[in-house]
Amino acid sequence: MITVGLDFGTHQTKVCVERKERAELEYSFIKFKDCHGQSQYTLPSIISVQPNGRLRYGYLPDNDQGKIIRYFKQATFNGTQTPALTHEDAMFYSILYLAYILFDLEEKYGQDFVIQMGAPTDTGHLKQAKAMAVRILASAYGLVEELFDGNKQEFLDTPLDDLRHVTEIRPYSDHDKDTFGILVFPEAYACLNPLISQGKVSSGMSVMFDIGGGTTDVSFFTIEDNLPQVYDFFSINKGLNFLTESNPEDNSRKDSNSTAADLKEHRIGQYQNHVNERFNDLYQRIIKNFKHNTKFKVEGIKAVLRNRPLIFCGGGSTFGRLRRPYAGFNEIHLISDREWNTASMLDMDEIRDSKLCPILSTAYGLSISRATDNIKMKPFNDLFSHMRDYEPDTTHPMSHSYKGRSTFGQDIGGVEYADYDAYK
């Protein structure tokens, strides 16, 4: 069976395929043709409605005269309504866009694949976001397999008004989820998987910071039993479209990619202030939880939090000005090929040379995610539960009551005091 990791993005979409070749797993990314016939690893998440009512998807020629539709993915999952898009319109365009990709996948692999899709979520909306992902993907399957019977050209030749008439926005159903083999994972969780599988993240407290087109997803996690254990997860409704002041009705831009020149200085300041508020809230919750669950002095955990990793990924992470410490998480990492199993990845040299790992990492992580999407976070109050029964060690050199012992192992599970992860 082939597993497809589908990273449906606000600005651009990426697709990673896992195949078993003999005894080995092999990974590759679907490439999309741009208007110049060049193969690209991303497909712009835009649709152009032509004057004759037909639609174009992804890359558009400079002379395209259609009305460009953007940000339908963001509006679909946020449930927002704008002058440009109602929520129902956003769902409709998301279905059409996903159907366009499904036609290519079925042409290449038949129906012998399952899709593991990402969804932007925060702690309060995980269930709803996963249900929405199943709805739009199952609806896209309905167009491809039931209505157009795999005929992509007929789909492309059908005018918008006719597509509106025949497209069914399906309600959520476990039957559709199982029939089409759809699994849905939080996007930030999926982005963690390549790092965890390669043992590139230590077992202590860390933050994944995924800067996308429409949102910034933040995942506060530890590593337990070689799996990411998420304790807090929130999505900030600001990403590259906010930072670039992108106008969804601007037809002069024919793709959805941003450059450093597009970033607006005043928006960067607003963005960072907002992110810092959320991180400060997370920091205070960690301190409060530590004080509530342990008998150790709070200065110890504060020292640890000055040196914890902040791992950046997503399209926005490629801009150096957006990579900075927040609330004590000072050890900045940008995802690169060092965090991937490059031996099993096709075209790795090209991906490395193009510095695409931060952008493609979520799609790769989706393709290697476990065969269950029942991802649950541990309660935040359990973060330090393993330390509740330990008494403060007054024999350690850093203690004012030190009496000569050189380690502090038993108090925190048999590790050296010098190991910052002791306070995880």
MIKEFI-784073 format. One record per residue (C-alpha): x, y, z. Coordinates in steps of 0.25 Angstrom, whole numbers, always signed. Each point is the difference from the previous one (the first is absolute). Last residue first. Example, Ala and Ser with C-alpha at 12.3 -4.5 7.8 and 13.67 -1.06 7.14 Angstrom:
BEGIN
c1->+55&c2->-4&c3->+29
c1->-6&c2->-14&c3->+2
//
This chain:
BEGIN
c1->+46&c2->+72&c3->+127
c1->+8&c2->+4&c3->+12
c1->+11&c2->-11&c3->-2
c1->+1&c2->+5&c3->-15
c1->+10&c2->+10&c3->+4
c1->+10&c2->-11&c3->+3
c1->+10&c2->+6&c3->+9
c1->-7&c2->-5&c3->+12
c1->+3&c2->-14&c3->-5
c1->-11&c2->-10&c3->-3
c1->-6&c2->-11&c3->+9
c1->-15&c2->+4&c3->+1
c1->-1&c2->+14&c3->+5
c1->+3&c2->-1&c3->+15
c1->+8&c2->-13&c3->-2
c1->+11&c2->+7&c3->-9
c1->+5&c2->+12&c3->+8
c1->+14&c2->-2&c3->-2
c1->+13&c2->+4&c3->+6
c1->-3&c2->-2&c3->+15
c1->+9&c2->+9&c3->+9
c1->-9&c2->+6&c3->+11
c1->-8&c2->+10&c3->-8
c1->-9&c2->+9&c3->+8
c1->-1&c2->+12&c3->-9
c1->-3&c2->-10&c3->-12
c1->+8&c2->+2&c3->-13
c1->+10&c2->-10&c3->+5
c1->-11&c2->-11&c3->+2
c1->-3&c2->-5&c3->+14
c1->-13&c2->+8&c3->+3
c1->-8&c2->-8&c3->-10
c1->-14&c2->+5&c3->+0
c1->-10&c2->-12&c3->+3
c1->-6&c2->-9&c3->-11
c1->-14&c2->-4&c3->+1
c1->-6&c2->+9&c3->-10
c1->+12&c2->-1&c3->-10
c1->-7&c2->-9&c3->-10
c1->-12&c2->+9&c3->+0
c1->+8&c2->+11&c3->-6
c1->-8&c2->+2&c3->-14
c1->-12&c2->-7&c3->+5
c1->-7&c2->+13&c3->+3
c1->+0&c2->+3&c3->-15
c1->-9&c2->-11&c3->-2
c1->+6&c2->-10&c3->-11
c1->-3&c2->+3&c3->-14
c1->-8&c2->-10&c3->-8
c1->+3&c2->-5&c3->-14
c1->-10&c2->-10&c3->-5
c1->+5&c2->+1&c3->-14
c1->+4&c2->-14&c3->-1
c1->+10&c2->-7&c3->-10
c1->+12&c2->+7&c3->+5
c1->+5&c2->+12&c3->-7
c1->+11&c2->-2&c3->-11
c1->-7&c2->+7&c3->-11
c1->-5&c2->+11&c3->+8
c1->+14&c2->+3&c3->+5
c1->+5&c2->+1&c3->-15
c1->-12&c2->+10&c3->-3
c1->+4&c2->+8&c3->+13
c1->+14&c2->+0&c3->-3
c1->-1&c2->+6&c3->-14
c1->+1&c2->+15&c3->+3
c1->+11&c2->-1&c3->+10
c1->+7&c2->-10&c3->-9
c1->+0&c2->+8&c3->-12
c1->+14&c2->+6&c3->+0
c1->+1&c2->-1&c3->-15
c1->+14&c2->-7&c3->+1
c1->-6&c2->-10&c3->+10
c1->-13&c2->-3&c3->-8
c1->+9&c2->-2&c3->-12
c1->+10&c2->-9&c3->+7
c1->-12&c2->-8&c3->+6
c1->-6&c2->-3&c3->-13
c1->-5&c2->-14&c3->+6
c1->-1&c2->-1&c3->+15
c1->+4&c2->-14&c3->+6
c1->+14&c2->+4&c3->+4
c1->-4&c2->+14&c3->+4
c1->-7&c2->-5&c3->+13
c1->-3&c2->+15&c3->+3
c1->+4&c2->+9&c3->+12
c1->+14&c2->+3&c3->-6
c1->-7&c2->+4&c3->-13
c1->-4&c2->+13&c3->+6
c1->-10&c2->+5&c3->+11
c1->+4&c2->+14&c3->+5
c1->+4&c2->-1&c3->+15
c1->+1&c2->+11&c3->+10
c1->+4&c2->-2&c3->+14
c1->-6&c2->+12&c3->+7
c1->-13&c2->-5&c3->+6
c1->+0&c2->+10&c3->+11
c1->-13&c2->+7&c3->-3
c1->+2&c2->+0&c3->-15
c1->+13&c2->-1&c3->-8
c1->+1&c2->+5&c3->-14
c1->-3&c2->-5&c3->-14
c1->-9&c2->+9&c3->-8
c1->+12&c2->+9&c3->-5
c1->+7&c2->-12&c3->-5
c1->-11&c2->-2&c3->-11
c1->+0&c2->-15&c3->-3
c1->-9&c2->-2&c3->+13
c1->-12&c2->+6&c3->-8
c1->-1&c2->-12&c3->-9
c1->-2&c2->-10&c3->+11
c1->+10&c2->-4&c3->+11
c1->+7&c2->+5&c3->+12
c1->+4&c2->-8&c3->+12
c1->+2&c2->+8&c3->+13
c1->+9&c2->-8&c3->+9
c1->+1&c2->+3&c3->+15
c1->+11&c2->+8&c3->+7
c1->-6&c2->+11&c3->+8
c1->-11&c2->-10&c3->+4
c1->+10&c2->-8&c3->+8
c1->+4&c2->+12&c3->+9
c1->-15&c2->+3&c3->+3
c1->-2&c2->-15&c3->+3
c1->+11&c2->+1&c3->+11
c1->-4&c2->+14&c3->+5
c1->-13&c2->-6&c3->+4
c1->+6&c2->-7&c3->+12
c1->-4&c2->-15&c3->+0
c1->-12&c2->-5&c3->+8
c1->-8&c2->-4&c3->-13
c1->-14&c2->-1&c3->-6
c1->-5&c2->+14&c3->+3
c1->+13&c2->+8&c3->-1
c1->+3&c2->-7&c3->-14
c1->-15&c2->+2&c3->-5
c1->+2&c2->+15&c3->+4
c1->+13&c2->+1&c3->-7
c1->-5&c2->-7&c3->-13
c1->-13&c2->+8&c3->+0
c1->+9&c2->+13&c3->+1
c1->+8&c2->-4&c3->-12
c1->-12&c2->-4&c3->-8
c1->-6&c2->+14&c3->+2
c1->+13&c2->+6&c3->-3
c1->+0&c2->-8&c3->-13
c1->-14&c2->+6&c3->-4
c1->+4&c2->+14&c3->+3
c1->+12&c2->-2&c3->-8
c1->-7&c2->-5&c3->-12
c1->-9&c2->+13&c3->+0
c1->+12&c2->+9&c3->+2
c1->+7&c2->-8&c3->-11
c1->-11&c2->+2&c3->-10
c1->-2&c2->+15&c3->+3
c1->+15&c2->+3&c3->-2
c1->+0&c2->-9&c3->-13
c1->-12&c2->+8&c3->-5
c1->+7&c2->+13&c3->+2
c1->+12&c2->-5&c3->-8
c1->-9&c2->-5&c3->-12
c1->+6&c2->-13&c3->-6
c1->-1&c2->+0&c3->-15
c1->+15&c2->+2&c3->-2
c1->+3&c2->-13&c3->+7
c1->-8&c2->-7&c3->-10
c1->-14&c2->-6&c3->+0
c1->-6&c2->-11&c3->-9
c1->-15&c2->-1&c3->-3
c1->+1&c2->+1&c3->-15
c1->-5&c2->+9&c3->-11
c1->+1&c2->+13&c3->+7
c1->-7&c2->+12&c3->-8
c1->-14&c2->-6&c3->+3
c1->+0&c2->+6&c3->+14
c1->-14&c2->-4&c3->+6
c1->+6&c2->-8&c3->+11
c1->+8&c2->+12&c3->+4
c1->+13&c2->-4&c3->+7
c1->+5&c2->+9&c3->+11
c1->+14&c2->-7&c3->+0
c1->+0&c2->-4&c3->+15
c1->-15&c2->-3&c3->+0
c1->+1&c2->-9&c3->-12
c1->+13&c2->-6&c3->+6
c1->-7&c2->-5&c3->+12
c1->-10&c2->+5&c3->+11
c1->-11&c2->-7&c3->+6
c1->+8&c2->-6&c3->+11
c1->-2&c2->-15&c3->+2
c1->+2&c2->-6&c3->+13
c1->+5&c2->-13&c3->+5
c1->+4&c2->-4&c3->+15
c1->+4&c2->-13&c3->+6
c1->+5&c2->-7&c3->-12
c1->+7&c2->-14&c3->+1
c1->+9&c2->-2&c3->-11
c1->+4&c2->-15&c3->-1
c1->+13&c2->-7&c3->+3
c1->-6&c2->-5&c3->+13
c1->-3&c2->+14&c3->+5
c1->+6&c2->+12&c3->-7
c1->-5&c2->+13&c3->+5
c1->-10&c2->+10&c3->-6
c1->-5&c2->+15&c3->-2
c1->-6&c2->+1&c3->-14
c1->-1&c2->+14&c3->-6
c1->-8&c2->+1&c3->-14
c1->+1&c2->+14&c3->-7
c1->-11&c2->+2&c3->-9
c1->-4&c2->+4&c3->-15
c1->+13&c2->-2&c3->-8
c1->+7&c2->-9&c3->+10
c1->+10&c2->+3&c3->+11
c1->+2&c2->-13&c3->+8
c1->+6&c2->+2&c3->+14
c1->+3&c2->-13&c3->+7
c1->+3&c2->+2&c3->+14
c1->+9&c2->-9&c3->+9
c1->+0&c2->-5&c3->+15
c1->+10&c2->-12&c3->+2
c1->+2&c2->-13&c3->-7
c1->+10&c2->+5&c3->-10
c1->-4&c2->+2&c3->-14
c1->+8&c2->-6&c3->-12
c1->-4&c2->-14&c3->+3
c1->-2&c2->-3&c3->-15
c1->-15&c2->-4&c3->+2
c1->-2&c2->+12&c3->+9
c1->+5&c2->+10&c3->-10
c1->-7&c2->-6&c3->-12
c1->-13&c2->-1&c3->+9
c1->+0&c2->+15&c3->+5
c1->-6&c2->+5&c3->-13
c1->-12&c2->-9&c3->+2
c1->-3&c2->+5&c3->+14
c1->+0&c2->+14&c3->-6
c1->-10&c2->-3&c3->-11
c1->-10&c2->-7&c3->+10
c1->-3&c2->-14&c3->-6
c1->-11&c2->-5&c3->-9
c1->-1&c2->-14&c3->-6
c1->-9&c2->-3&c3->-12
c1->-1&c2->-14&c3->-5
c1->-11&c2->+3&c3->-10
c1->-10&c2->-9&c3->+5
c1->+4&c2->+2&c3->+15
c1->-1&c2->+15&c3->+0
c1->-13&c2->-1&c3->-9
c1->-6&c2->-10&c3->+10
c1->+4&c2->+8&c3->+12
c1->-8&c2->+11&c3->-6
c1->+1&c2->+15&c3->+0
c1->-10&c2->+7&c3->-8
c1->+3&c2->+1&c3->-15
c1->+1&c2->+12&c3->-8
c1->-6&c2->-5&c3->-13
c1->+5&c2->+6&c3->-13
c1->-10&c2->-1&c3->-12
c1->-6&c2->+14&c3->+0
c1->+12&c2->+7&c3->+4
c1->+8&c2->-7&c3->-11
c1->-10&c2->+4&c3->-10
c1->+1&c2->+15&c3->+4
c1->+16&c2->-1&c3->-1
c1->+0&c2->-6&c3->-14
c1->+4&c2->-15&c3->-2
c1->+12&c2->-1&c3->-10
c1->+10&c2->-2&c3->+11
c1->-9&c2->-12&c3->+6
c1->-2&c2->-6&c3->-14
c1->+16&c2->+1&c3->-1
c1->+2&c2->-7&c3->+13
c1->-9&c2->-12&c3->-4
c1->+2&c2->-9&c3->+13
c1->-15&c2->-4&c3->+0
c1->-5&c2->+14&c3->-1
c1->-11&c2->-1&c3->+10
c1->+3&c2->-12&c3->+9
c1->+15&c2->-1&c3->+0
c1->+6&c2->+14&c3->-1
c1->-12&c2->+8&c3->+5
c1->-3&c2->-9&c3->+12
c1->+15&c2->-1&c3->+3
c1->-1&c2->+16&c3->+1
c1->-12&c2->-2&c3->+10
c1->+8&c2->-10&c3->+8
c1->+12&c2->+10&c3->+1
c1->-9&c2->+12&c3->+4
c1->-8&c2->-8&c3->+10
c1->+12&c2->-7&c3->+6
c1->+8&c2->+13&c3->+2
c1->-12&c2->+6&c3->+7
c1->-1&c2->-12&c3->+9
c1->+15&c2->+2&c3->+4
c1->-2&c2->+15&c3->+2
c1->-13&c2->-2&c3->+9
c1->+7&c2->-11&c3->+9
c1->+13&c2->+9&c3->+2
c1->-8&c2->+13&c3->+3
c1->+3&c2->+3&c3->+14
c1->+15&c2->-4&c3->+1
c1->+3&c2->+7&c3->-13
c1->-1&c2->-5&c3->-14
c1->+5&c2->+1&c3->-14
c1->-3&c2->-13&c3->-8
c1->+10&c2->-10&c3->-6
c1->-4&c2->-11&c3->-9
c1->+4&c2->-15&c3->-1
c1->-5&c2->-5&c3->-13
c1->-1&c2->-15&c3->-3
c1->+5&c2->-6&c3->-13
c1->-4&c2->-11&c3->-10
c1->-11&c2->+8&c3->-8
c1->+8&c2->+1&c3->-13
c1->+15&c2->+5&c3->+4
c1->+3&c2->+10&c3->-11
c1->-13&c2->+4&c3->-5
c1->-6&c2->-2&c3->+13
c1->+10&c2->+10&c3->+6
c1->-2&c2->+10&c3->-11
c1->-16&c2->+0&c3->+1
c1->+2&c2->+1&c3->+15
c1->+7&c2->+13&c3->-2
c1->-11&c2->+7&c3->-8
c1->-10&c2->-6&c3->+10
c1->+8&c2->+7&c3->+12
c1->-2&c2->+13&c3->-8
c1->-15&c2->-2&c3->-3
c1->-3&c2->-4&c3->+15
c1->+8&c2->+12&c3->+5
c1->-8&c2->+9&c3->-9
c1->-13&c2->-5&c3->+5
c1->+4&c2->+1&c3->+15
c1->+4&c2->+14&c3->-2
c1->-13&c2->+3&c3->-7
c1->-7&c2->-6&c3->+12
c1->+8&c2->+9&c3->+9
c1->-3&c2->+12&c3->-8
c1->+11&c2->+6&c3->-8
c1->+5&c2->+13&c3->-6
c1->-9&c2->+9&c3->+9
c1->+5&c2->-9&c3->+12
c1->-6&c2->-11&c3->+8
c1->+8&c2->-8&c3->+10
c1->-1&c2->-15&c3->+4
c1->+14&c2->+0&c3->+3
c1->+2&c2->-14&c3->-7
c1->-6&c2->+4&c3->-13
c1->+4&c2->+15&c3->+0
c1->+15&c2->-5&c3->+1
c1->-2&c2->-10&c3->-11
c1->-7&c2->+10&c3->-9
c1->+11&c2->+10&c3->+1
c1->+0&c2->+4&c3->-14
c1->-9&c2->+1&c3->-12
c1->+5&c2->+7&c3->-13
c1->-10&c2->+6&c3->-10
c1->+5&c2->-4&c3->-13
c1->+8&c2->+8&c3->-11
c1->+13&c2->-9&c3->+0
c1->+10&c2->+8&c3->-8
c1->+11&c2->-3&c3->+10
c1->-3&c2->-15&c3->+0
c1->-6&c2->-7&c3->+12
c1->+6&c2->-11&c3->+9
c1->-10&c2->-6&c3->+10
c1->-13&c2->-3&c3->-6
c1->-8&c2->+5&c3->-12
c1->-15&c2->+1&c3->-1
c1->-10&c2->+1&c3->-11
c1->-11&c2->+10&c3->+0
c1->+3&c2->+6&c3->-13
c1->+6&c2->+13&c3->+6
c1->+10&c2->-10&c3->+8
c1->-2&c2->-2&c3->+14
c1->+15&c2->-1&c3->+6
c1->+2&c2->-10&c3->+12
c1->+12&c2->+2&c3->+10
c1->+7&c2->-9&c3->+9
c1->+13&c2->+1&c3->-7
c1->+6&c2->-14&c3->-3
c1->+13&c2->-4&c3->+7
c1->+12&c2->-9&c3->-4
c1->+1&c2->+7&c3->-14
c1->+3&c2->-6&c3->-13
c1->+3&c2->+10&c3->-12
c1->-10&c2->+0&c3->-12
c1->+0&c2->+16&c3->+0
c1->-14&c2->+1&c3->+6
c1->+4&c2->-9&c3->+12
c1->+0&c2->-15&c3->-1
c1->-3&c2->-7&c3->+14
c1->+9&c2->-9&c3->+7
c1->-5&c2->-11&c3->+10
c1->+11&c2->-2&c3->+10
c1->+7&c2->-13&c3->+3
c1->+2&c2->-10&c3->+11
c1->+5&c2->-15&c3->-1
c1->-3&c2->-10&c3->+11
c1->+9&c2->-13&c3->-1
c1->-3&c2->-15&c3->-1
c1->-4&c2->+0&c3->-15
c1->-3&c2->+14&c3->-3
c1->-10&c2->+5&c3->+10
c1->-6&c2->+13&c3->-4
c1->-2&c2->+13&c3->+8
c1->-4&c2->+12&c3->-8
c1->+1&c2->+15&c3->+4
c1->-9&c2->+11&c3->-5
c1->+1&c2->+15&c3->+2
c1->-10&c2->+11&c3->-1
c1->+3&c2->+15&c3->-1
c1->-5&c2->+13&c3->+6
c1->-11&c2->-5&c3->+10
c1->+5&c2->-14&c3->+0
c1->-5&c2->-14&c3->-3
c1->+11&c2->-9&c3->+5
c1->-4&c2->-14&c3->-5
c1->+9&c2->-11&c3->+4
c1->-4&c2->-12&c3->-9
c1->+2&c2->-14&c3->+4
c1->+2&c2->-11&c3->-10
c1->-5&c2->-14&c3->+3
//
